[in-house]
Every structure is written in C-alpha cells, then in structure tokens.
C-alpha cells in the first residue's frame, strides 16, 4: 500500500514536470508571419465614416493614433479578399460534423417567479429592468480630431 502511494506520487511529479517542460509551453513569439500586402493601397477613412463608427460602436477616435489603428485594422481585414474560397461551402455551425440533439422541453419545477426575480437588480411589476442604454458620443462638432480633419478636406 505504501509502495503504491509512493509510486503514484512520483508518477504525478514526473507528469507535472513533463507538462512544465519547454516543448509543451506556448511560444513566446509567433511562429508564423503575415507579409504586408503591397498591392492594397493605403486605407483612408472619411470623417463621416469615423463619426458613424463612433456612434455605432461607442468607440472614441479623438486622436490620430486611434484613426491610424482603425485604418491598420481595415487593411489587415482586407487580406481576406485574397483568400481562395472556391469550392468551400459556407459554415453554418462549428459543430457540423456532430449531431446536435434537442432535449425534450419539460417543466421540472414551477411557480418560482419570486426566486427568479430575486436575481435581478431592479424589478418593476414582475419584469426585469434592463440597465440604461449606451450613452451617445458627442456630436461631430464637439469631436476635436474630426472637426480639424473635416476642415482639411
């Protein structure tokens, strides 16, 4: 019994050391690179599009760095146009190779309204109250960077 416990402990230590070995670590730097596409032109986003994106995503591009980051992201994503998707069917589910069975919809307990509503921060007349909506960004005239960029156009 003692020998078996000692052997188990030693095996666990060896297994732990194996997991910590260099070959199982995630590389500290990428093992692949993406060559910058020289065929695409520089991406310039208009002030109106930036204003529209700010309102949709509630992201503030008040400085040049933010706009440059957006333009680099658009250039990076535009590389997808170069991918050959001929003969590839659209993906409808990440689990396409498995059968997804639906369980039967049966009520196991009932009359638990108070218990469920007890989880909500705010309740009004037996309804959950959602938190307030997103706070809109200031209009374009108040946005310093976009105002100066519009004047340049």
Chimera marker file (.cmm) of the C-alpha trace (Angstrom):
<marker_set name="trace">
<marker id="1" x="0.000" y="0.000" z="0.000" r="1" g="1" b="0" radius="0.5"/>
<marker id="2" x="2.755" y="2.423" z="0.987" r="1" g="1" b="0" radius="0.5"/>
<marker id="3" x="4.740" y="1.489" z="-2.109" r="1" g="1" b="0" radius="0.5"/>
<marker id="4" x="1.736" y="2.091" z="-4.335" r="1" g="1" b="0" radius="0.5"/>
<marker id="5" x="1.104" y="5.551" z="-2.813" r="1" g="1" b="0" radius="0.5"/>
<marker id="6" x="4.773" y="6.497" z="-3.217" r="1" g="1" b="0" radius="0.5"/>
<marker id="7" x="4.793" y="5.315" z="-6.827" r="1" g="1" b="0" radius="0.5"/>
<marker id="8" x="1.635" y="7.337" z="-7.524" r="1" g="1" b="0" radius="0.5"/>
<marker id="9" x="3.175" y="10.472" z="-6.012" r="1" g="1" b="0" radius="0.5"/>
<marker id="10" x="6.371" y="10.040" z="-8.045" r="1" g="1" b="0" radius="0.5"/>
<marker id="11" x="4.337" y="9.494" z="-11.220" r="1" g="1" b="0" radius="0.5"/>
<marker id="12" x="2.358" y="12.687" z="-10.579" r="1" g="1" b="0" radius="0.5"/>
<marker id="13" x="5.578" y="14.660" z="-10.054" r="1" g="1" b="0" radius="0.5"/>
<marker id="14" x="7.018" y="13.318" z="-13.303" r="1" g="1" b="0" radius="0.5"/>
<marker id="15" x="3.799" y="14.134" z="-15.138" r="1" g="1" b="0" radius="0.5"/>
<marker id="16" x="3.805" y="17.667" z="-13.695" r="1" g="1" b="0" radius="0.5"/>
<marker id="17" x="7.442" y="18.191" z="-14.728" r="1" g="1" b="0" radius="0.5"/>
<marker id="18" x="6.648" y="16.920" z="-18.214" r="1" g="1" b="0" radius="0.5"/>
<marker id="19" x="3.866" y="19.478" z="-18.513" r="1" g="1" b="0" radius="0.5"/>
<marker id="20" x="6.255" y="22.243" z="-17.454" r="1" g="1" b="0" radius="0.5"/>
<marker id="21" x="8.925" y="21.220" z="-19.943" r="1" g="1" b="0" radius="0.5"/>
<marker id="22" x="9.875" y="23.567" z="-22.757" r="1" g="1" b="0" radius="0.5"/>
<marker id="23" x="8.214" y="21.581" z="-25.538" r="1" g="1" b="0" radius="0.5"/>
<marker id="24" x="4.749" y="21.986" z="-24.021" r="1" g="1" b="0" radius="0.5"/>
<marker id="25" x="4.930" y="25.727" z="-23.465" r="1" g="1" b="0" radius="0.5"/>
<marker id="26" x="3.200" y="28.203" z="-25.682" r="1" g="1" b="0" radius="0.5"/>
<marker id="27" x="5.771" y="30.004" z="-27.834" r="1" g="1" b="0" radius="0.5"/>
<marker id="28" x="6.647" y="33.474" z="-26.611" r="1" g="1" b="0" radius="0.5"/>
<marker id="29" x="6.635" y="34.857" z="-30.145" r="1" g="1" b="0" radius="0.5"/>
<marker id="30" x="4.539" y="33.932" z="-33.170" r="1" g="1" b="0" radius="0.5"/>
<marker id="31" x="5.786" y="31.004" z="-35.209" r="1" g="1" b="0" radius="0.5"/>
<marker id="32" x="4.396" y="32.475" z="-38.440" r="1" g="1" b="0" radius="0.5"/>
<marker id="33" x="4.241" y="35.866" z="-40.079" r="1" g="1" b="0" radius="0.5"/>
<marker id="34" x="1.929" y="37.657" z="-42.441" r="1" g="1" b="0" radius="0.5"/>
<marker id="35" x="3.675" y="39.554" z="-45.145" r="1" g="1" b="0" radius="0.5"/>
<marker id="36" x="2.246" y="43.035" z="-45.619" r="1" g="1" b="0" radius="0.5"/>
<marker id="37" x="0.222" y="43.200" z="-48.795" r="1" g="1" b="0" radius="0.5"/>
<marker id="38" x="1.814" y="45.760" z="-51.056" r="1" g="1" b="0" radius="0.5"/>
<marker id="39" x="-0.935" y="45.518" z="-53.667" r="1" g="1" b="0" radius="0.5"/>
<marker id="40" x="-3.526" y="47.209" z="-51.447" r="1" g="1" b="0" radius="0.5"/>
<marker id="41" x="-3.495" y="50.948" z="-51.270" r="1" g="1" b="0" radius="0.5"/>
<marker id="42" x="-3.435" y="52.893" z="-48.051" r="1" g="1" b="0" radius="0.5"/>
<marker id="43" x="-6.800" y="52.896" z="-46.381" r="1" g="1" b="0" radius="0.5"/>
<marker id="44" x="-8.214" y="56.346" z="-45.711" r="1" g="1" b="0" radius="0.5"/>
<marker id="45" x="-11.385" y="56.569" z="-43.672" r="1" g="1" b="0" radius="0.5"/>
<marker id="46" x="-13.507" y="59.671" z="-44.112" r="1" g="1" b="0" radius="0.5"/>
<marker id="47" x="-14.598" y="61.801" z="-41.183" r="1" g="1" b="0" radius="0.5"/>
<marker id="48" x="-18.240" y="60.850" z="-41.775" r="1" g="1" b="0" radius="0.5"/>
<marker id="49" x="-17.448" y="57.128" z="-41.592" r="1" g="1" b="0" radius="0.5"/>
<marker id="50" x="-15.418" y="57.628" z="-38.416" r="1" g="1" b="0" radius="0.5"/>
<marker id="51" x="-18.267" y="59.587" z="-36.856" r="1" g="1" b="0" radius="0.5"/>
<marker id="52" x="-20.716" y="56.855" z="-37.857" r="1" g="1" b="0" radius="0.5"/>
<marker id="53" x="-18.477" y="54.107" z="-36.420" r="1" g="1" b="0" radius="0.5"/>
<marker id="54" x="-18.078" y="56.056" z="-33.191" r="1" g="1" b="0" radius="0.5"/>
<marker id="55" x="-21.830" y="56.207" z="-32.776" r="1" g="1" b="0" radius="0.5"/>
<marker id="56" x="-22.374" y="52.533" z="-33.628" r="1" g="1" b="0" radius="0.5"/>
<marker id="57" x="-19.557" y="51.057" z="-31.565" r="1" g="1" b="0" radius="0.5"/>
<marker id="58" x="-19.279" y="53.761" z="-28.888" r="1" g="1" b="0" radius="0.5"/>
<marker id="59" x="-15.549" y="53.922" z="-29.559" r="1" g="1" b="0" radius="0.5"/>
<marker id="60" x="-13.865" y="57.279" z="-29.405" r="1" g="1" b="0" radius="0.5"/>
<marker id="61" x="-11.326" y="58.135" z="-32.132" r="1" g="1" b="0" radius="0.5"/>
<marker id="62" x="-10.431" y="61.579" z="-30.788" r="1" g="1" b="0" radius="0.5"/>
<marker id="63" x="-6.778" y="61.336" z="-31.762" r="1" g="1" b="0" radius="0.5"/>
<marker id="64" x="-4.623" y="60.426" z="-34.739" r="1" g="1" b="0" radius="0.5"/>
<marker id="65" x="-3.439" y="57.157" z="-33.140" r="1" g="1" b="0" radius="0.5"/>
<marker id="66" x="-6.995" y="55.847" z="-32.867" r="1" g="1" b="0" radius="0.5"/>
<marker id="67" x="-7.738" y="56.604" z="-36.507" r="1" g="1" b="0" radius="0.5"/>
<marker id="68" x="-4.452" y="55.025" z="-37.631" r="1" g="1" b="0" radius="0.5"/>
<marker id="69" x="-5.245" y="51.906" z="-35.585" r="1" g="1" b="0" radius="0.5"/>
<marker id="70" x="-8.646" y="51.705" z="-37.303" r="1" g="1" b="0" radius="0.5"/>
<marker id="71" x="-7.045" y="52.081" z="-40.740" r="1" g="1" b="0" radius="0.5"/>
<marker id="72" x="-4.475" y="49.356" z="-39.960" r="1" g="1" b="0" radius="0.5"/>
<marker id="73" x="-7.273" y="47.030" z="-38.793" r="1" g="1" b="0" radius="0.5"/>
<marker id="74" x="-9.178" y="47.624" z="-42.029" r="1" g="1" b="0" radius="0.5"/>
<marker id="75" x="-6.032" y="46.923" z="-44.076" r="1" g="1" b="0" radius="0.5"/>
<marker id="76" x="-5.420" y="43.728" z="-42.098" r="1" g="1" b="0" radius="0.5"/>
<marker id="77" x="-9.007" y="42.540" z="-42.579" r="1" g="1" b="0" radius="0.5"/>
<marker id="78" x="-8.912" y="43.372" z="-46.290" r="1" g="1" b="0" radius="0.5"/>
<marker id="79" x="-6.460" y="40.490" z="-46.732" r="1" g="1" b="0" radius="0.5"/>
<marker id="80" x="-9.470" y="38.165" z="-46.501" r="1" g="1" b="0" radius="0.5"/>
<marker id="81" x="-10.393" y="39.222" z="-50.035" r="1" g="1" b="0" radius="0.5"/>
<marker id="82" x="-7.290" y="37.364" z="-51.252" r="1" g="1" b="0" radius="0.5"/>
<marker id="83" x="-8.370" y="34.015" z="-49.730" r="1" g="1" b="0" radius="0.5"/>
<marker id="84" x="-9.482" y="31.466" z="-52.304" r="1" g="1" b="0" radius="0.5"/>
<marker id="85" x="-12.871" y="30.172" z="-51.111" r="1" g="1" b="0" radius="0.5"/>
<marker id="86" x="-13.813" y="28.462" z="-54.352" r="1" g="1" b="0" radius="0.5"/>
<marker id="87" x="-15.497" y="25.132" z="-53.634" r="1" g="1" b="0" radius="0.5"/>
<marker id="88" x="-15.806" y="25.827" z="-49.909" r="1" g="1" b="0" radius="0.5"/>
<marker id="89" x="-19.324" y="25.734" z="-48.540" r="1" g="1" b="0" radius="0.5"/>
<marker id="90" x="-20.358" y="28.370" z="-46.014" r="1" g="1" b="0" radius="0.5"/>
<marker id="91" x="-20.089" y="27.301" z="-42.396" r="1" g="1" b="0" radius="0.5"/>
<marker id="92" x="-23.435" y="27.104" z="-40.662" r="1" g="1" b="0" radius="0.5"/>
<marker id="93" x="-22.189" y="25.661" z="-37.367" r="1" g="1" b="0" radius="0.5"/>
<marker id="94" x="-18.833" y="24.930" z="-35.810" r="1" g="1" b="0" radius="0.5"/>
<marker id="95" x="-20.234" y="21.511" z="-34.897" r="1" g="1" b="0" radius="0.5"/>
<marker id="96" x="-21.256" y="20.498" z="-38.423" r="1" g="1" b="0" radius="0.5"/>
<marker id="97" x="-19.729" y="17.058" z="-38.045" r="1" g="1" b="0" radius="0.5"/>
<marker id="98" x="-21.814" y="16.188" z="-34.963" r="1" g="1" b="0" radius="0.5"/>
<marker id="99" x="-25.468" y="15.545" z="-34.419" r="1" g="1" b="0" radius="0.5"/>
<marker id="100" x="-26.982" y="18.174" z="-32.160" r="1" g="1" b="0" radius="0.5"/>
<marker id="101" x="-29.876" y="16.598" z="-30.340" r="1" g="1" b="0" radius="0.5"/>
<marker id="102" x="-32.575" y="18.715" z="-28.768" r="1" g="1" b="0" radius="0.5"/>
<marker id="103" x="-33.754" y="17.684" z="-25.358" r="1" g="1" b="0" radius="0.5"/>
<marker id="104" x="-37.412" y="17.448" z="-24.593" r="1" g="1" b="0" radius="0.5"/>
<marker id="105" x="-38.876" y="20.647" z="-23.250" r="1" g="1" b="0" radius="0.5"/>
<marker id="106" x="-40.395" y="19.602" z="-19.947" r="1" g="1" b="0" radius="0.5"/>
<marker id="107" x="-41.122" y="21.755" z="-16.942" r="1" g="1" b="0" radius="0.5"/>
<marker id="108" x="-39.463" y="20.308" z="-13.857" r="1" g="1" b="0" radius="0.5"/>
<marker id="109" x="-40.492" y="22.941" z="-11.327" r="1" g="1" b="0" radius="0.5"/>
<marker id="110" x="-42.893" y="25.806" z="-11.435" r="1" g="1" b="0" radius="0.5"/>
<marker id="111" x="-44.122" y="28.831" z="-9.528" r="1" g="1" b="0" radius="0.5"/>
<marker id="112" x="-40.597" y="30.137" z="-8.940" r="1" g="1" b="0" radius="0.5"/>
<marker id="113" x="-41.252" y="33.718" z="-10.037" r="1" g="1" b="0" radius="0.5"/>
<marker id="114" x="-40.032" y="35.216" z="-6.770" r="1" g="1" b="0" radius="0.5"/>
<marker id="115" x="-36.882" y="33.114" z="-6.865" r="1" g="1" b="0" radius="0.5"/>
<marker id="116" x="-36.055" y="34.185" z="-10.435" r="1" g="1" b="0" radius="0.5"/>
<marker id="117" x="-36.889" y="37.852" z="-9.904" r="1" g="1" b="0" radius="0.5"/>
<marker id="118" x="-34.710" y="37.799" z="-6.800" r="1" g="1" b="0" radius="0.5"/>
<marker id="119" x="-31.683" y="37.555" z="-9.115" r="1" g="1" b="0" radius="0.5"/>
<marker id="120" x="-32.447" y="40.912" z="-10.754" r="1" g="1" b="0" radius="0.5"/>
<marker id="121" x="-31.032" y="44.221" z="-9.575" r="1" g="1" b="0" radius="0.5"/>
<marker id="122" x="-34.243" y="46.062" z="-10.381" r="1" g="1" b="0" radius="0.5"/>
<marker id="123" x="-37.758" y="44.698" z="-10.861" r="1" g="1" b="0" radius="0.5"/>
<marker id="124" x="-40.915" y="46.575" z="-11.842" r="1" g="1" b="0" radius="0.5"/>
<marker id="125" x="-44.267" y="44.765" z="-11.757" r="1" g="1" b="0" radius="0.5"/>
<marker id="126" x="-42.741" y="41.291" z="-12.126" r="1" g="1" b="0" radius="0.5"/>
<marker id="127" x="-40.468" y="42.333" z="-15.028" r="1" g="1" b="0" radius="0.5"/>
<marker id="128" x="-36.697" y="42.546" z="-15.148" r="1" g="1" b="0" radius="0.5"/>
<marker id="129" x="-35.458" y="46.103" z="-15.680" r="1" g="1" b="0" radius="0.5"/>
<marker id="130" x="-32.509" y="46.346" z="-18.044" r="1" g="1" b="0" radius="0.5"/>
<marker id="131" x="-29.698" y="48.775" z="-17.263" r="1" g="1" b="0" radius="0.5"/>
<marker id="132" x="-29.831" y="52.137" z="-19.044" r="1" g="1" b="0" radius="0.5"/>
<marker id="133" x="-28.781" y="52.154" z="-22.683" r="1" g="1" b="0" radius="0.5"/>
<marker id="134" x="-25.458" y="53.253" z="-24.042" r="1" g="1" b="0" radius="0.5"/>
<marker id="135" x="-24.518" y="56.867" z="-23.589" r="1" g="1" b="0" radius="0.5"/>
<marker id="136" x="-24.188" y="58.505" z="-27.009" r="1" g="1" b="0" radius="0.5"/>
<marker id="137" x="-20.949" y="60.140" z="-28.021" r="1" g="1" b="0" radius="0.5"/>
<marker id="138" x="-20.799" y="63.912" z="-28.540" r="1" g="1" b="0" radius="0.5"/>
<marker id="139" x="-21.734" y="65.218" z="-31.993" r="1" g="1" b="0" radius="0.5"/>
<marker id="140" x="-19.015" y="65.650" z="-34.590" r="1" g="1" b="0" radius="0.5"/>
<marker id="141" x="-18.681" y="69.380" z="-33.931" r="1" g="1" b="0" radius="0.5"/>
<marker id="142" x="-17.540" y="68.569" z="-30.374" r="1" g="1" b="0" radius="0.5"/>
<marker id="143" x="-15.017" y="65.989" z="-31.572" r="1" g="1" b="0" radius="0.5"/>
<marker id="144" x="-11.708" y="67.856" z="-31.845" r="1" g="1" b="0" radius="0.5"/>
<marker id="145" x="-9.919" y="65.476" z="-34.202" r="1" g="1" b="0" radius="0.5"/>
<marker id="146" x="-12.825" y="65.017" z="-36.612" r="1" g="1" b="0" radius="0.5"/>
<marker id="147" x="-13.525" y="68.748" z="-36.718" r="1" g="1" b="0" radius="0.5"/>
<marker id="148" x="-9.949" y="69.525" z="-37.732" r="1" g="1" b="0" radius="0.5"/>
<marker id="149" x="-9.944" y="66.680" z="-40.276" r="1" g="1" b="0" radius="0.5"/>
<marker id="150" x="-13.202" y="67.901" z="-41.870" r="1" g="1" b="0" radius="0.5"/>
<marker id="151" x="-11.750" y="71.371" z="-42.287" r="1" g="1" b="0" radius="0.5"/>
<marker id="152" x="-8.738" y="69.876" z="-44.068" r="1" g="1" b="0" radius="0.5"/>
<marker id="153" x="-10.977" y="68.112" z="-46.617" r="1" g="1" b="0" radius="0.5"/>
<link id1="1" id2="2" r="1" g="1" b="0" radius="0.2"/>
<link id1="2" id2="3" r="1" g="1" b="0" radius="0.2"/>
<link id1="3" id2="4" r="1" g="1" b="0" radius="0.2"/>
<link id1="4" id2="5" r="1" g="1" b="0" radius="0.2"/>
<link id1="5" id2="6" r="1" g="1" b="0" radius="0.2"/>
<link id1="6" id2="7" r="1" g="1" b="0" radius="0.2"/>
<link id1="7" id2="8" r="1" g="1" b="0" radius="0.2"/>
<link id1="8" id2="9" r="1" g="1" b="0" radius="0.2"/>
<link id1="9" id2="10" r="1" g="1" b="0" radius="0.2"/>
<link id1="10" id2="11" r="1" g="1" b="0" radius="0.2"/>
<link id1="11" id2="12" r="1" g="1" b="0" radius="0.2"/>
<link id1="12" id2="13" r="1" g="1" b="0" radius="0.2"/>
<link id1="13" id2="14" r="1" g="1" b="0" radius="0.2"/>
<link id1="14" id2="15" r="1" g="1" b="0" radius="0.2"/>
<link id1="15" id2="16" r="1" g="1" b="0" radius="0.2"/>
<link id1="16" id2="17" r="1" g="1" b="0" radius="0.2"/>
<link id1="17" id2="18" r="1" g="1" b="0" radius="0.2"/>
<link id1="18" id2="19" r="1" g="1" b="0" radius="0.2"/>
<link id1="19" id2="20" r="1" g="1" b="0" radius="0.2"/>
<link id1="20" id2="21" r="1" g="1" b="0" radius="0.2"/>
<link id1="21" id2="22" r="1" g="1" b="0" radius="0.2"/>
<link id1="22" id2="23" r="1" g="1" b="0" radius="0.2"/>
<link id1="23" id2="24" r="1" g="1" b="0" radius="0.2"/>
<link id1="24" id2="25" r="1" g="1" b="0" radius="0.2"/>
<link id1="25" id2="26" r="1" g="1" b="0" radius="0.2"/>
<link id1="26" id2="27" r="1" g="1" b="0" radius="0.2"/>
<link id1="27" id2="28" r="1" g="1" b="0" radius="0.2"/>
<link id1="28" id2="29" r="1" g="1" b="0" radius="0.2"/>
<link id1="29" id2="30" r="1" g="1" b="0" radius="0.2"/>
<link id1="30" id2="31" r="1" g="1" b="0" radius="0.2"/>
<link id1="31" id2="32" r="1" g="1" b="0" radius="0.2"/>
<link id1="32" id2="33" r="1" g="1" b="0" radius="0.2"/>
<link id1="33" id2="34" r="1" g="1" b="0" radius="0.2"/>
<link id1="34" id2="35" r="1" g="1" b="0" radius="0.2"/>
<link id1="35" id2="36" r="1" g="1" b="0" radius="0.2"/>
<link id1="36" id2="37" r="1" g="1" b="0" radius="0.2"/>
<link id1="37" id2="38" r="1" g="1" b="0" radius="0.2"/>
<link id1="38" id2="39" r="1" g="1" b="0" radius="0.2"/>
<link id1="39" id2="40" r="1" g="1" b="0" radius="0.2"/>
<link id1="40" id2="41" r="1" g="1" b="0" radius="0.2"/>
<link id1="41" id2="42" r="1" g="1" b="0" radius="0.2"/>
<link id1="42" id2="43" r="1" g="1" b="0" radius="0.2"/>
<link id1="43" id2="44" r="1" g="1" b="0" radius="0.2"/>
<link id1="44" id2="45" r="1" g="1" b="0" radius="0.2"/>
<link id1="45" id2="46" r="1" g="1" b="0" radius="0.2"/>
<link id1="46" id2="47" r="1" g="1" b="0" radius="0.2"/>
<link id1="47" id2="48" r="1" g="1" b="0" radius="0.2"/>
<link id1="48" id2="49" r="1" g="1" b="0" radius="0.2"/>
<link id1="49" id2="50" r="1" g="1" b="0" radius="0.2"/>
<link id1="50" id2="51" r="1" g="1" b="0" radius="0.2"/>
<link id1="51" id2="52" r="1" g="1" b="0" radius="0.2"/>
<link id1="52" id2="53" r="1" g="1" b="0" radius="0.2"/>
<link id1="53" id2="54" r="1" g="1" b="0" radius="0.2"/>
<link id1="54" id2="55" r="1" g="1" b="0" radius="0.2"/>
<link id1="55" id2="56" r="1" g="1" b="0" radius="0.2"/>
<link id1="56" id2="57" r="1" g="1" b="0" radius="0.2"/>
<link id1="57" id2="58" r="1" g="1" b="0" radius="0.2"/>
<link id1="58" id2="59" r="1" g="1" b="0" radius="0.2"/>
<link id1="59" id2="60" r="1" g="1" b="0" radius="0.2"/>
<link id1="60" id2="61" r="1" g="1" b="0" radius="0.2"/>
<link id1="61" id2="62" r="1" g="1" b="0" radius="0.2"/>
<link id1="62" id2="63" r="1" g="1" b="0" radius="0.2"/>
<link id1="63" id2="64" r="1" g="1" b="0" radius="0.2"/>
<link id1="64" id2="65" r="1" g="1" b="0" radius="0.2"/>
<link id1="65" id2="66" r="1" g="1" b="0" radius="0.2"/>
<link id1="66" id2="67" r="1" g="1" b="0" radius="0.2"/>
<link id1="67" id2="68" r="1" g="1" b="0" radius="0.2"/>
<link id1="68" id2="69" r="1" g="1" b="0" radius="0.2"/>
<link id1="69" id2="70" r="1" g="1" b="0" radius="0.2"/>
<link id1="70" id2="71" r="1" g="1" b="0" radius="0.2"/>
<link id1="71" id2="72" r="1" g="1" b="0" radius="0.2"/>
<link id1="72" id2="73" r="1" g="1" b="0" radius="0.2"/>
<link id1="73" id2="74" r="1" g="1" b="0" radius="0.2"/>
<link id1="74" id2="75" r="1" g="1" b="0" radius="0.2"/>
<link id1="75" id2="76" r="1" g="1" b="0" radius="0.2"/>
<link id1="76" id2="77" r="1" g="1" b="0" radius="0.2"/>
<link id1="77" id2="78" r="1" g="1" b="0" radius="0.2"/>
<link id1="78" id2="79" r="1" g="1" b="0" radius="0.2"/>
<link id1="79" id2="80" r="1" g="1" b="0" radius="0.2"/>
<link id1="80" id2="81" r="1" g="1" b="0" radius="0.2"/>
<link id1="81" id2="82" r="1" g="1" b="0" radius="0.2"/>
<link id1="82" id2="83" r="1" g="1" b="0" radius="0.2"/>
<link id1="83" id2="84" r="1" g="1" b="0" radius="0.2"/>
<link id1="84" id2="85" r="1" g="1" b="0" radius="0.2"/>
<link id1="85" id2="86" r="1" g="1" b="0" radius="0.2"/>
<link id1="86" id2="87" r="1" g="1" b="0" radius="0.2"/>
<link id1="87" id2="88" r="1" g="1" b="0" radius="0.2"/>
<link id1="88" id2="89" r="1" g="1" b="0" radius="0.2"/>
<link id1="89" id2="90" r="1" g="1" b="0" radius="0.2"/>
<link id1="90" id2="91" r="1" g="1" b="0" radius="0.2"/>
<link id1="91" id2="92" r="1" g="1" b="0" radius="0.2"/>
<link id1="92" id2="93" r="1" g="1" b="0" radius="0.2"/>
<link id1="93" id2="94" r="1" g="1" b="0" radius="0.2"/>
<link id1="94" id2="95" r="1" g="1" b="0" radius="0.2"/>
<link id1="95" id2="96" r="1" g="1" b="0" radius="0.2"/>
<link id1="96" id2="97" r="1" g="1" b="0" radius="0.2"/>
<link id1="97" id2="98" r="1" g="1" b="0" radius="0.2"/>
<link id1="98" id2="99" r="1" g="1" b="0" radius="0.2"/>
<link id1="99" id2="100" r="1" g="1" b="0" radius="0.2"/>
<link id1="100" id2="101" r="1" g="1" b="0" radius="0.2"/>
<link id1="101" id2="102" r="1" g="1" b="0" radius="0.2"/>
<link id1="102" id2="103" r="1" g="1" b="0" radius="0.2"/>
<link id1="103" id2="104" r="1" g="1" b="0" radius="0.2"/>
<link id1="104" id2="105" r="1" g="1" b="0" radius="0.2"/>
<link id1="105" id2="106" r="1" g="1" b="0" radius="0.2"/>
<link id1="106" id2="107" r="1" g="1" b="0" radius="0.2"/>
<link id1="107" id2="108" r="1" g="1" b="0" radius="0.2"/>
<link id1="108" id2="109" r="1" g="1" b="0" radius="0.2"/>
<link id1="109" id2="110" r="1" g="1" b="0" radius="0.2"/>
<link id1="110" id2="111" r="1" g="1" b="0" radius="0.2"/>
<link id1="111" id2="112" r="1" g="1" b="0" radius="0.2"/>
<link id1="112" id2="113" r="1" g="1" b="0" radius="0.2"/>
<link id1="113" id2="114" r="1" g="1" b="0" radius="0.2"/>
<link id1="114" id2="115" r="1" g="1" b="0" radius="0.2"/>
<link id1="115" id2="116" r="1" g="1" b="0" radius="0.2"/>
<link id1="116" id2="117" r="1" g="1" b="0" radius="0.2"/>
<link id1="117" id2="118" r="1" g="1" b="0" radius="0.2"/>
<link id1="118" id2="119" r="1" g="1" b="0" radius="0.2"/>
<link id1="119" id2="120" r="1" g="1" b="0" radius="0.2"/>
<link id1="120" id2="121" r="1" g="1" b="0" radius="0.2"/>
<link id1="121" id2="122" r="1" g="1" b="0" radius="0.2"/>
<link id1="122" id2="123" r="1" g="1" b="0" radius="0.2"/>
<link id1="123" id2="124" r="1" g="1" b="0" radius="0.2"/>
<link id1="124" id2="125" r="1" g="1" b="0" radius="0.2"/>
<link id1="125" id2="126" r="1" g="1" b="0" radius="0.2"/>
<link id1="126" id2="127" r="1" g="1" b="0" radius="0.2"/>
<link id1="127" id2="128" r="1" g="1" b="0" radius="0.2"/>
<link id1="128" id2="129" r="1" g="1" b="0" radius="0.2"/>
<link id1="129" id2="130" r="1" g="1" b="0" radius="0.2"/>
<link id1="130" id2="131" r="1" g="1" b="0" radius="0.2"/>
<link id1="131" id2="132" r="1" g="1" b="0" radius="0.2"/>
<link id1="132" id2="133" r="1" g="1" b="0" radius="0.2"/>
<link id1="133" id2="134" r="1" g="1" b="0" radius="0.2"/>
<link id1="134" id2="135" r="1" g="1" b="0" radius="0.2"/>
<link id1="135" id2="136" r="1" g="1" b="0" radius="0.2"/>
<link id1="136" id2="137" r="1" g="1" b="0" radius="0.2"/>
<link id1="137" id2="138" r="1" g="1" b="0" radius="0.2"/>
<link id1="138" id2="139" r="1" g="1" b="0" radius="0.2"/>
<link id1="139" id2="140" r="1" g="1" b="0" radius="0.2"/>
<link id1="140" id2="141" r="1" g="1" b="0" radius="0.2"/>
<link id1="141" id2="142" r="1" g="1" b="0" radius="0.2"/>
<link id1="142" id2="143" r="1" g="1" b="0" radius="0.2"/>
<link id1="143" id2="144" r="1" g="1" b="0" radius="0.2"/>
<link id1="144" id2="145" r="1" g="1" b="0" radius="0.2"/>
<link id1="145" id2="146" r="1" g="1" b="0" radius="0.2"/>
<link id1="146" id2="147" r="1" g="1" b="0" radius="0.2"/>
<link id1="147" id2="148" r="1" g="1" b="0" radius="0.2"/>
<link id1="148" id2="149" r="1" g="1" b="0" radius="0.2"/>
<link id1="149" id2="150" r="1" g="1" b="0" radius="0.2"/>
<link id1="150" id2="151" r="1" g="1" b="0" radius="0.2"/>
<link id1="151" id2="152" r="1" g="1" b="0" radius="0.2"/>
<link id1="152" id2="153" r="1" g="1" b="0" radius="0.2"/>
</marker_set>
